[in-house]
């Protein structure tokens, strides 16, 4: 019995794991599994966002032509920058062609805060008095703003003649990360058609920048996100 017990002890030591070793091993396996799952989820989310980006791009392009046919060129809309009435007017013209789930005007309920730049710094903490906000039936949240030509060129990378309408769209609605250039993209009404933000300049489209001018960059990269 003594030798049998001794032999059993030796075999157990050679073939088994101690409790600390088992805990560490399981921890490593869990961390790797969590990382793999996270990467898969992020990849799926990005693909969904890109599908939504294509959809809203096509919608804005087509609807803009209908809006102009009914309401003349935007140069006759008497738009003023940072002006709620101008944003509301633009929404009024576009609304008949959109399937709208909810309207929030410039009140909370159609946008998630805080909204961040690509760099992680906060872009929007709360609603602004000059915005008009609404949610489409597919869940996309939309901000309508009217900015000056200087702001549109400097921040959104599009050259315009005078104040114009900017659509900022959260393509996955209320879901995170609510980050410009990741799930939030901008489009500018230039003359009689819609152009993606960054159409003329995407200098601030990088991981340390704003991301407001990244829409054209993403489209150019075949609807993939490649920031440096």
C-alpha positions as CSV (number, residue, x, y, z in Angstrom):
1,X,0.0,0.0,0.0
2,X,2.9,2.4,0.8
3,X,4.4,1.9,-2.7
4,X,1.0,2.0,-4.4
5,X,0.3,5.3,-2.6
6,X,3.7,6.6,-3.5
7,X,3.3,5.7,-7.2
8,X,-0.2,7.3,-7.2
9,X,1.3,10.6,-5.8
10,X,4.0,10.7,-8.4
11,X,1.6,10.1,-11.3
12,X,-0.8,12.8,-10.1
13,X,2.0,15.4,-9.8
14,X,3.2,14.7,-13.3
15,X,-0.1,14.7,-15.0
16,X,-2.2,17.3,-13.1
17,X,-2.4,21.1,-12.7
18,X,-2.2,22.9,-9.4
19,X,-5.1,25.2,-8.6
20,X,-3.2,28.4,-9.2
21,X,-2.0,27.1,-12.6
22,X,-5.5,26.2,-13.6
23,X,-6.9,29.6,-12.6
24,X,-4.1,31.4,-14.7
25,X,-4.7,29.1,-17.7
26,X,-8.5,29.7,-17.6
27,X,-7.9,33.4,-17.2
28,X,-5.7,33.5,-20.3
29,X,-8.2,31.5,-22.3
30,X,-11.0,33.8,-21.2
31,X,-9.1,36.9,-22.1
32,X,-8.3,35.6,-25.6
33,X,-11.9,34.5,-26.1
34,X,-13.2,37.9,-25.0
35,X,-10.8,39.6,-27.4
36,X,-11.8,37.4,-30.3
37,X,-15.5,38.0,-29.6
38,X,-15.0,41.7,-29.3
39,X,-13.3,41.9,-32.6
40,X,-16.0,39.9,-34.3
41,X,-18.7,42.1,-32.9
42,X,-16.9,45.3,-33.9
43,X,-16.4,43.9,-37.4
44,X,-20.1,43.1,-37.7
45,X,-21.1,46.5,-36.3
46,X,-18.8,48.3,-38.8
47,X,-20.3,46.4,-41.7
48,X,-23.8,47.3,-40.6
49,X,-22.8,50.9,-40.3
50,X,-21.4,50.9,-43.8
51,X,-24.6,49.5,-45.2
52,X,-26.5,52.2,-43.4
53,X,-24.1,54.9,-44.6
54,X,-24.7,53.8,-48.2
55,X,-28.4,53.9,-47.6
56,X,-28.5,57.5,-46.2
57,X,-26.1,58.7,-48.9
58,X,-28.5,57.5,-51.6
59,X,-31.5,58.8,-49.8
60,X,-30.1,62.3,-49.3
61,X,-28.9,62.4,-52.9
62,X,-32.3,61.4,-54.3
63,X,-34.5,63.4,-51.9
64,X,-32.4,66.5,-52.5
65,X,-33.3,66.6,-56.2
66,X,-37.0,66.2,-55.3
67,X,-36.8,69.0,-52.7
68,X,-35.2,71.4,-55.2
69,X,-37.7,70.6,-57.8
70,X,-40.5,71.6,-55.4
71,X,-38.7,74.5,-53.6
72,X,-36.2,75.9,-56.0
73,X,-32.5,76.1,-55.4
74,X,-31.2,76.5,-51.9
75,X,-29.7,79.9,-52.9
76,X,-33.3,81.2,-52.6
77,X,-34.0,79.7,-49.2
78,X,-32.6,82.7,-47.3
79,X,-30.5,80.5,-45.0
80,X,-28.8,82.0,-42.0
81,X,-26.0,80.2,-40.1
82,X,-26.6,78.9,-36.5
83,X,-30.3,79.7,-37.0
84,X,-33.0,77.4,-35.8
85,X,-35.6,78.7,-38.2
86,X,-33.3,78.0,-41.2
87,X,-32.7,74.4,-39.9
88,X,-36.4,74.0,-39.4
89,X,-37.1,75.2,-42.9
90,X,-34.7,72.7,-44.4
91,X,-36.4,69.9,-42.4
92,X,-39.8,71.1,-43.6
93,X,-38.7,70.8,-47.2
94,X,-37.1,67.4,-46.7
95,X,-39.7,65.8,-44.4
96,X,-42.3,64.8,-47.1
97,X,-39.8,62.5,-48.6
98,X,-38.5,60.8,-45.5
99,X,-40.2,58.2,-43.3
100,X,-39.9,59.9,-39.9
101,X,-40.4,58.0,-36.7
102,X,-40.0,60.9,-34.3
103,X,-39.4,64.6,-34.4
104,X,-37.6,66.4,-31.6
105,X,-37.0,69.9,-33.0
106,X,-34.2,71.2,-30.8
107,X,-35.2,69.1,-27.7
108,X,-33.7,65.9,-26.5
109,X,-34.9,62.5,-27.6
110,X,-33.5,62.1,-31.1
111,X,-29.8,62.0,-30.3
112,X,-27.5,60.3,-27.9
113,X,-25.0,62.2,-25.8
114,X,-22.2,62.7,-25.3
115,X,-21.1,62.6,-28.9
116,X,-17.3,62.4,-29.4
117,X,-14.8,63.3,-32.0
118,X,-12.5,60.6,-33.4
119,X,-9.9,61.7,-30.9
120,X,-12.3,60.9,-28.0
121,X,-12.9,64.5,-27.0
122,X,-16.5,65.6,-26.6
123,X,-18.2,67.1,-29.6
124,X,-21.7,67.5,-28.3
125,X,-22.9,67.3,-24.7
126,X,-26.5,68.4,-25.2
127,X,-28.8,69.8,-27.8
128,X,-28.2,73.2,-29.3
129,X,-30.9,75.8,-29.9
130,X,-30.0,76.1,-33.7
131,X,-30.4,72.4,-34.5
132,X,-33.4,70.5,-35.8
133,X,-33.4,66.8,-35.0
134,X,-35.4,63.8,-36.1
135,X,-35.3,60.0,-36.3
136,X,-36.0,57.9,-39.3
137,X,-38.1,54.7,-39.2
138,X,-34.9,52.7,-39.8
139,X,-33.5,54.0,-36.6
140,X,-31.0,56.6,-37.9
141,X,-30.8,59.9,-36.0
142,X,-30.4,63.1,-37.9
143,X,-29.2,66.6,-37.0
144,X,-30.0,69.4,-39.4
145,X,-27.8,72.4,-39.0
146,X,-27.1,75.6,-41.1
147,X,-23.5,76.7,-40.8
148,X,-21.5,79.5,-42.4
149,X,-19.3,78.9,-45.4
150,X,-16.2,79.3,-43.2
151,X,-17.3,76.6,-40.7
152,X,-18.4,74.2,-43.5
153,X,-15.0,74.5,-45.2
154,X,-12.9,74.4,-42.1
155,X,-14.7,71.7,-40.2
156,X,-16.5,69.7,-42.8
157,X,-14.1,70.0,-45.7
158,X,-16.5,71.3,-48.3
159,X,-16.3,74.6,-50.2
160,X,-19.6,76.4,-50.4
161,X,-20.8,79.9,-51.4
162,X,-22.6,81.2,-48.3
163,X,-24.4,79.5,-45.4
164,X,-25.7,76.0,-46.2
165,X,-27.4,73.0,-44.7
166,X,-25.4,70.2,-43.1
167,X,-26.9,66.8,-42.2
168,X,-25.1,64.9,-39.4
169,X,-26.4,61.4,-39.3
170,X,-25.9,58.7,-36.6
171,X,-26.3,55.7,-38.8
172,X,-26.8,53.2,-36.0
173,X,-29.2,55.5,-34.0
174,X,-29.1,55.2,-30.3
175,X,-26.4,52.6,-30.2
176,X,-22.8,53.3,-29.2
177,X,-20.1,54.5,-29.8
178,X,-21.7,57.8,-31.0
179,X,-18.4,58.8,-32.4
180,X,-17.9,61.1,-35.5
181,X,-16.3,59.1,-38.3
182,X,-17.2,55.8,-36.8
183,X,-21.0,55.7,-36.7
184,X,-21.7,59.4,-37.3
185,X,-21.2,61.0,-40.7
186,X,-21.9,64.3,-42.3
187,X,-23.2,65.5,-45.7
188,X,-23.4,69.1,-47.0
189,X,-25.9,70.7,-49.3
190,X,-23.7,72.4,-51.9
191,X,-25.6,74.4,-54.6
192,X,-28.2,71.9,-55.8
193,X,-26.8,68.6,-54.7
194,X,-25.5,66.7,-51.7
195,X,-21.8,66.0,-51.2
196,X,-20.1,64.0,-48.4
197,X,-18.2,65.9,-45.8
198,X,-14.5,65.9,-46.7
199,X,-15.3,66.1,-50.4
200,X,-12.7,68.9,-50.9
201,X,-10.5,68.4,-47.8
202,X,-10.2,65.6,-45.2
203,X,-7.2,67.0,-43.3
204,X,-8.9,66.5,-39.9
205,X,-9.8,62.9,-40.7
206,X,-7.4,61.0,-38.5
207,X,-7.5,59.3,-35.1
208,X,-6.3,62.4,-33.4
209,X,-8.6,64.8,-35.3
210,X,-12.3,65.7,-35.4
211,X,-13.5,63.2,-37.9
212,X,-16.2,65.6,-39.2
213,X,-14.7,65.4,-42.7
214,X,-14.4,61.6,-42.9
215,X,-17.5,60.7,-44.9
216,X,-15.8,61.2,-48.3
217,X,-12.7,59.3,-47.0
218,X,-14.7,56.3,-45.9
219,X,-16.5,56.2,-49.3
220,X,-13.3,56.5,-51.2
221,X,-11.9,53.6,-49.2
222,X,-14.8,51.4,-50.5
223,X,-16.8,52.0,-47.3
224,X,-14.2,50.8,-44.9
225,X,-12.7,52.7,-42.0
226,X,-9.0,53.2,-42.3
227,X,-7.8,56.0,-40.0
228,X,-4.2,56.7,-39.0
